[in-house]
Amino acid sequence: MATIYEEIHSQVEKRRTFAIISHPDAGKTTLTEKLLLFGGAIRMAGEVKSRKAKKFATSDWMQIEKERGISVTSSAMQFKYQGQHINILDTPGHQDFSEDTYRTLTAADSAVMLLDAAKGVETQTIKLFKVCSQRGIPIFTFINKMDRYGKEPLDLLEELELVLGIRSCPMNWPIGMGDEFCGIYDRQNHRIEMYRQDGQRDFIYPDQRGVEDPSIRDVIGDSLYNKLCEDIALLDIAGDPFDQEKISQGKLTPVYFGSAISKFGVQTFLDEFLQLAPAPHAHMSSIGPVDTVKTAFSGFIFKIQANMNPAHRDRIAFLRVCSGKFERGMAVNHVRSGKKIKLAQPQQFLAQDRDIVDEAYPGDIIGLHDAGNFRIGDTLCAEGSFKFERLPQFPPEHFARVINLNAMKSKQFQKGENQLVEEGTVQAFRTTDRTADLILGVVGELQFEVFSYRLKAEYGADIRLQRLPYQLARWVAAENRIEVSKLSNLSSLCVTDQDDRIVVLCESEFALRWLVEKNADLTFYASAYELDDHHELSNAT
Ligand code: G4P
């Protein structure tokens, strides 16, 4: 009989947990849907035909997402394919993104970077790429929409290097594009996959001469054949060779071409991705790396979301399992509070359906019902009391004063505000004067809209947001809190954050420099973490 370690080990090896990063419209929804289809997760095949149809697609939970056709919140989906358990973390694709996106990436072991062949590397992709690249996770590139005319494939590879600074290794190579798109030459398996729009697969296997096999010419015609031979010869000589180690370190990205809308190239991509992408591995913690197999169940919360299902007013904390075996009903240590918590009704997500899970293994994402106990970044562990590395924190760059338009609904307003702040979609500050006005800080401006919308839709509270001119926030270490009020002036405002730390909001770097010079006795920190570290250090000495 397999020991528990053997069981966990074999489950870990079967798991792949990744995020798809892309710019809006590159085809992320389409690709996600096709991937889910392979796993039989979505029974009804059907392309994303229109924005209207997209309303019902996969991971769009919130009304606002549906209306705007964008994915505002990140979600997690699991499907099985050929014995593997695949967890896809959905990251919001809109230009204005939030900390949520970044945090979701901390739960991924690898990333799929999806590009539109006509647009190449776009702004949102650059931002998301940077976060993945800082974490050193492997990044796989899928270049989409080859059925349309786009940039030259060689130019796209160059763009990856020039714009993102990553070397690439094309695993397959397109034959033509747009109306002339014939298929892809698979450099690993030495075969041609002929383009078909109906989702069926059709291969040609050249003889030992590979791409030089003249019978290919008969199928694709002279001009595409000549170009294919030239391109492949060039890649063989001048391109980066396949190097698994570099891929694992995120220094080389394997590149695949395809057309998600017709499923073309998607299965080949999925098959190879599953072989090359890493299984879950040890996460860093306060006691060092946490072994996925030998450490009892542990995980961290990377996202909290309320009211996913308006019919049940619930709040779900998303936990990434990092080690051991999770079993329903188990009692675990909630490290921040020091309390034991019973995890009674964990859920897993499959497109829009939720299932109760009885067990989960490292790499899995489970949703925990949350009565307000959890915070983003919390560690849960069955044994001991260690903490996983802190999730990255991003200072807000946009600020607005919140005016409650309906005093009769102030209770609902309060409830909604607390909830949304705890979800981490916005940061809340209070002015230090008697009015204690609520000021919101966000990383991406869209969060203001999401905040107003959700307050109204979920709590019935009407608000107006008065935009403020501040652009940066600094946390201040001060012995004397009264003295700090002098930080407010024409171009800065003194406030407190959710945990009552002193924060100053400034209109510009210039205004901040002025404050720093005038207040040499105070220390300014770029984040709450930095301030807390400072306090921990000074308490320790
Ligand atoms: P997103 O989630 O990244 O924002 O992109 P989404 O999948 O919604 O795709 C954006 C648009 O690109 C959609 O078209 C979709 O049909 C189209 N698309 C996705 N993959 C491919 C592909 O491989 N080839 C081609 N030609 N188009 C693709 P739309 O105009 O926004 O909507 P509609 O055409 O479906 O009405």
Residues whose N, C-alpha, C, O or C-beta is under 5 A from the ligand:
A	BS01	G4P	H23 P24 D25 A26 G27 K28 T29 T30 V48 K49 S50 R51 N144 K145 D147 R148 G258 S259 A260 I261
